[in-house]
Amino acid sequence: MDRKAFQEFFDHLDENLGDDCDHSLTMTTEFLKEKGIKNIDKVVEWLNDNGGYCDCEVLMNVEEKFE
């Protein structure tokens, strides 16, 4: 994924997650599928390696790497 796609992804999570994280990557995988990302497993692995083990952790831990 390129930087622009990641920003769209973070915005999507920020707008839709609220306080209802179910401590999974459900919204993440749904977004990646909707966008036609072919290597979802690699993206999820990269997110995990950078502290994104669930949707809310992606926002808290991974988004800051792009600021």
C-alpha positions, 0 to 999 in steps of 0.5 A: 500500500502506498502512503495515500492508501494508508492515510485513507485507511486511517481516516476510515478507521477514525471515522467508523471505529468510535469507542467500539473496538472488538479487539480484532482487525475486522474493520481493517480487513474489510477495508483492505478487501473493499479496496482490492488489496491483494496482499492482505496477509502481508499488510496485516503482518506489517501492522502487527509488527508495528503494534497494530493487533486490532483496529484501535491499536492500528490508530494508536500505534501505527498511524503515528508512524506516518505523521 
